[in-house]
Amino acid sequence: MKVNDVYNYEYLETIPKELVITNDEICARLHDYVDMPEISDVLLFLTIVPRGSLDGSSYLYIRSKIEACLNRLGSEDEKLFTLRELSAELDCFIF
């Protein structure tokens, strides 16, 4: 992978649509964490972005917010398992 691939995200077009994480799926998985400011930001972002239009920069933003939340709260807490899992899945669409 070239350095520019990280910014172009052209490889996202090669991923089968059934493997892409959708706005609705992310919202559903983050719903239980709405009281956390970083997650609230993500949920607001997902209401603004049209469905089906998430791209690499969107996934990067979402992942960075989740990571900020995990870093603030301590990622070892079992209640945060869904956040850790989603963060790892989003890595597949970013790097």
Secondary structure as UniProt FT lines:
FT   HELIX           3..8
FT   HELIX           10..14
FT   HELIX           17..19
FT   HELIX           23..30
FT   HELIX           31..33
FT   TURN            34..35
FT   HELIX           37..48
FT   TURN            51..52
FT   HELIX           56..73
FT   TURN            75..76
FT   HELIX           78..80
FT   HELIX           81..94
//
